[in-house]
Amino acid sequence: DVQLGDEPVRLEDFAGRVVVPNSGDETFAVIRPDEQSWAAITGGLSSIESQLTRAMLWWTAVDLCESQVIGVGDLVALADQHLRPETHPLVFEGVMRNLQLVTRRYAEPAQVAGHLEVVADIARGAVEGGDPTLAPGASRVLARLSADTDFLVGWLGQADVDPTVRWAAVHRLAELGDASHIDAEAERDRSVAGHHAALTARAAVPTAAAKAEAWKRLMSGDLGNHEFDAVGAGFWGWEQADLVHPYLTRYVTDGLDLAHRSGQGMADVIGDAFPRLPLTPDVRRELRAAVAEALAGDVPTVLARAWNDAIDDLDRTL
């Protein structure tokens, strides 16, 4: 262990070796590996014995991507090579979650589908690999990303599929244009979770009429907080940027109006529903300008906090 202050600390005994600072998550640090260390990481990440060190290195790779030191394609390629052998479910699921977030936020819109296809294939490999600790998380990712409609429909025909995976598949099928499974699944699952999942799936249907209906419901003021979350989760489909483009600035104006009518509790979930999907730089600037203009006026405190964070995210992406 080395305590670092203002001055560099030389470790002569370790000259020429790979350096992994913060390997056991000892501190808060931004890590920038030197060229030799990064080459060793990209060559052997999956062979490192400690799952904590693997997790820290994955987090370093994600941060390098978000900081534009490496490209999204580089991060996806690293996962293609080194996430497939991963055996720890928390590491696997954490990386999969970040791969999707980073791809949707930072990749060129035209490249997103290709990157997520690789992520889906990694998930499918984990599902078919039969590891019971990895399969649940991998199944959820696969159900949300797969473009294989026959596979998804076949999955719904199996009696032993977890309800969250079934709803993820129903959501994905609806997103791909097949909403025919929503009512049957809602009848099968009459729980509160099933009700919310059905709202999400219906909001994901890629037609102008379905989006208009979902938007009307979203901004009506009739939804509870969890219902609002559910509809918002389905509305901004990652392949639907052109379809939902007219609603980006309306999210700001209509959302602000709803927040004023509904109070801080609803303002919180309105902030959570911020549209995070692949957008061109011009469209991101358009959205940013709308949020900045709104923040110059009267915005409820909780929503203002969320929107200031969103502007920071947009600026970092741009």
C-alpha positions in Angstrom: 0.0 0.0 0.0 1.2 3.5 -0.9 -0.2 6.7 0.4 -0.1 9.3 -2.4 0.1 13.0 -1.7 1.0 16.0 -3.9 4.3 14.6 -5.0 4.8 11.5 -7.2 6.1 8.3 -5.5 8.6 6.2 -7.4 8.5 2.5 -6.9 11.9 1.4 -8.2 11.3 -2.3 -7.4 8.3 -2.4 -9.7 10.0 -0.8 -12.8 8.9 -2.4 -16.0 6.0 -4.3 -14.4 2.3 -3.7 -15.1 0.8 -1.2 -12.8 -2.9 -1.4 -11.7 -3.6 1.5 -9.3 -6.6 1.1 -7.0 -6.7 -2.6 -7.8 -8.8 -3.4 -4.7 -11.1 -0.3 -4.8 -9.1 1.3 -2.0 -9.9 4.9 -3.0 -11.7 7.3 -5.3 -9.5 7.7 -8.4 -9.5 8.3 -12.1 -7.1 5.8 -13.6 -5.1 6.4 -16.8 -3.0 3.2 -17.5 0.3 3.7 -19.3 0.7 2.2 -22.7 2.4 -1.0 -21.5 -0.2 -1.5 -18.7 -3.1 -1.0 -21.1 -1.7 -3.5 -23.5 -1.4 -6.0 -20.7 -5.0 -5.3 -19.6 -6.4 -5.7 -23.1 -4.4 -8.9 -23.6 -5.2 -10.6 -20.3 -8.1 -9.0 -18.4 -10.1 -12.2 -18.1 -7.2 -14.1 -16.7 -6.8 -12.0 -13.6 -7.7 -14.0 -10.6 -9.3 -11.4 -8.4 -12.9 -10.6 -9.4 -12.5 -7.2 -7.6 -9.5 -6.3 -9.7 -11.3 -7.4 -12.8 -14.3 -5.2 -11.9 -12.0 -2.2 -11.3 -10.3 -2.7 -14.6 -13.7 -2.9 -16.4 -14.7 0.3 -14.7 -11.4 1.9 -15.8 -12.2 0.8 -19.4 -15.7 2.3 -19.2 -14.3 5.6 -17.9 -11.7 5.6 -20.6 -14.5 5.3 -23.1 -16.6 8.0 -21.5 -13.6 10.3 -21.5 -12.9 9.5 -25.2 -9.5 8.0 -24.6 -10.8 4.8 -26.3 -13.7 4.4 -28.6 -17.0 2.7 -28.0 -15.9 0.0 -30.5 -12.8 -0.6 -28.5 -14.8 -1.2 -25.3 -17.2 -3.5 -27.1 -14.2 -5.4 -28.6 -12.7 -5.7 -25.2 -16.0 -7.2 -23.9 -16.2 -9.5 -26.9 -12.8 -11.0 -26.0 -12.8 -10.8 -22.2 -16.4 -10.8 -20.9 -17.3 -14.1 -22.5 -15.1 -16.1 -20.0 -16.3 -14.0 -17.0 -17.6 -16.3 -14.2 -18.7 -13.8 -11.5 -22.3 -12.6 -11.9 -21.8 -9.2 -10.4 -18.9 -8.4 -12.7 -20.7 -9.8 -15.7 -24.0 -7.9 -15.1 -22.2 -4.7 -14.2 -20.2 -4.7 -17.4 -23.3 -5.6 -19.5 -25.2 -2.7 -17.9 -22.4 -0.3 -18.6 -21.9 -1.5 -22.2 -25.5 -0.7 -23.0 -25.4 2.7 -21.3 -22.1 3.8 -22.9 -23.2 2.5 -26.3 -26.5 4.4 -26.3 -24.9 7.6 -25.0 -21.6 7.8 -26.8 -21.7 5.7 -30.0 -22.6 7.2 -33.4 -26.3 6.4 -33.9 -25.5 4.3 -37.1 -23.1 2.1 -35.1 -25.4 1.4 -32.1 -27.2 -1.6 -33.5 -24.0 -3.3 -34.4 -22.4 -2.8 -31.0 -25.6 -4.0 -29.2 -25.7 -7.0 -31.4 -22.3 -8.0 -30.0 -23.6 -7.4 -26.5 -26.6 -9.6 -27.2 -24.4 -12.3 -28.6 -22.2 -12.2 -25.4 -25.4 -12.6 -23.4 -26.6 -15.5 -25.5 -23.3 -17.3 -25.0 -23.7 -16.9 -21.2 -27.3 -18.2 -21.4 -26.4 -21.2 -23.6 -23.3 -21.8 -21.4 -25.5 -23.2 -18.7 -23.8 -21.4 -15.7 -26.8 -20.9 -13.3 -25.2 -17.9 -11.7 -24.8 -16.0 -15.0 -27.9 -17.2 -16.8 -30.5 -14.9 -15.0 -28.8 -11.6 -15.7 -27.7 -12.7 -19.2 -31.3 -13.8 -20.1 -32.6 -10.4 -19.2 -30.0 -8.7 -21.4 -30.7 -11.1 -24.3 -34.4 -10.7 -24.0 -34.1 -6.9 -24.2 -31.6 -6.8 -27.1 -32.2 -9.7 -29.4 -33.6 -9.0 -32.8 -34.5 -12.7 -33.3 -38.3 -12.6 -33.1 -38.7 -16.3 -33.5 -36.3 -16.9 -30.6 -38.1 -14.5 -28.4 -41.6 -15.9 -29.2 -40.2 -19.4 -28.6 -38.9 -18.3 -25.2 -42.4 -17.1 -24.3 -43.7 -20.6 -25.1 -41.6 -22.1 -22.3 -43.2 -22.5 -18.9 -40.1 -22.1 -16.7 -39.0 -18.7 -17.9 -38.6 -16.1 -15.2 -41.4 -13.4 -15.3 -38.9 -10.5 -15.6 -37.3 -12.3 -18.6 -40.7 -13.0 -20.1 -41.7 -9.3 -19.8 -38.3 -8.2 -21.3 -39.0 -10.4 -24.3 -42.6 -9.0 -24.6 -41.2 -5.5 -24.4 -38.6 -6.3 -27.1 -41.1 -7.8 -29.4 -43.4 -4.8 -29.0 -40.4 -2.5 -29.7 -39.8 -4.6 -32.9 -43.4 -4.0 -34.0 -45.2 -7.1 -32.6 -47.5 -6.0 -29.7 -49.6 -9.1 -29.9 -48.1 -10.7 -26.8 -48.8 -7.9 -24.3 -52.4 -8.7 -23.5 -51.8 -12.4 -23.1 -48.8 -11.8 -20.8 -50.8 -9.2 -18.8 -53.5 -11.8 -18.3 -50.9 -14.4 -17.3 -49.3 -12.0 -14.8 -51.8 -9.9 -12.9 -49.3 -8.6 -10.3 -48.4 -4.9 -9.9 -45.1 -5.7 -11.6 -47.0 -7.2 -14.5 -49.2 -4.1 -14.8 -46.2 -1.8 -14.9 -44.4 -4.1 -17.4 -47.4 -4.0 -19.7 -47.4 -0.2 -19.6 -43.7 -0.2 -20.6 -44.3 -2.6 -23.5 -47.3 -0.6 -24.9 -45.3 2.6 -24.8 -42.5 0.9 -26.8 -44.7 0.1 -29.9 -43.0 1.9 -32.8 -45.9 3.6 -34.4 -46.9 7.3 -34.4 -50.3 6.4 -33.0 -48.9 4.3 -30.1 -46.4 7.1 -29.2 -49.2 9.7 -29.2 -51.3 7.6 -27.0 -48.4 6.9 -24.6 -47.5 10.5 -24.5 -51.1 11.5 -23.7 -51.1 9.0 -20.9 -47.7 10.1 -19.6 -48.5 13.8 -19.3 -52.2 13.4 -18.2 -51.4 13.7 -14.5 -53.5 10.5 -14.0 -50.5 8.1 -13.5 -48.9 7.2 -10.2 -45.1 7.6 -9.9 -44.3 4.0 -10.7 -46.7 4.0 -13.6 -45.1 7.1 -14.9 -41.7 5.4 -14.6 -43.0 2.4 -16.5 -44.4 4.4 -19.4 -41.3 6.5 -19.6 -39.1 3.4 -19.7 -40.8 2.2 -22.8 -41.3 5.4 -24.7 -37.7 6.3 -25.5 -36.8 3.2 -27.6 -33.1 3.1 -28.5 -33.9 2.4 -32.2 -36.7 5.0 -32.3 -34.9 8.4 -32.2 -36.5 9.6 -35.4 -40.0 8.5 -34.3 -39.8 10.2 -30.9 -37.9 13.3 -32.1 -41.0 15.5 -31.9 -41.3 14.6 -28.2 -37.8 15.6 -27.1 -38.5 19.3 -26.6 -42.1 18.5 -25.6 -40.7 16.4 -22.8 -39.2 19.7 -21.4 -42.3 21.9 -21.9 -45.0 19.3 -21.1 -42.9 17.8 -18.3 -42.4 21.1 -16.7 -46.1 21.8 -16.8 -46.9 18.5 -15.3 -44.3 19.1 -12.5 -45.9 22.4 -11.6 -49.3 20.7 -11.5 -48.1 17.6 -9.5 -45.5 18.5 -6.9 -41.9 17.4 -6.1 -42.7 13.7 -6.0 -43.8 13.6 -9.6 -41.0 16.1 -10.5 -38.5 13.4 -9.4 -39.8 10.8 -11.7 -40.1 13.3 -14.6 -36.4 13.9 -14.2 -35.8 10.2 -14.2 -37.6 9.9 -17.5 -35.1 12.1 -19.3 -34.7 10.9 -22.9 -31.4 9.0 -23.0 -31.0 7.4 -26.4 -28.7 7.6 -29.4 -29.0 11.1 -31.0 -27.0 13.0 -33.5 -25.0 16.0 -32.2 -27.5 18.5 -33.7 -30.4 16.8 -32.0 -28.5 16.7 -28.7 -27.9 20.4 -29.0 -31.6 21.0 -29.7 -32.5 19.1 -26.5 -29.9 20.8 -24.5 -31.1 24.3 -25.6 -34.6 23.4 -24.6 -33.5 22.2 -21.1 -31.3 25.3 -20.6 -34.1 27.6 -21.5 -36.4 25.9 -19.1 -33.8 26.1 -16.3 -33.6 29.9 -16.8 -37.2 30.0 -15.4 -39.1 28.5 -12.6 -38.4 24.8 -12.3 -39.2 22.7 -9.2 -36.1 22.0 -7.1 -36.0 18.3 -7.6 -36.5 18.5 -11.4 -34.0 21.3 -11.7 -31.4 19.1 -10.1 -32.1 16.2 -12.5 -32.1 18.5 -15.5 -28.8 20.2 -14.5 -27.3 16.7 -14.3 -28.8 15.9 -17.7 -27.2 19.0 -19.2 -23.8 17.9 -17.8 -24.3 14.5 -19.4 -25.2 16.1 -22.7 -22.2 18.3 -22.6 -19.9 15.4 -21.9 -21.4 13.5 -24.8 -21.1 16.4 -27.1 
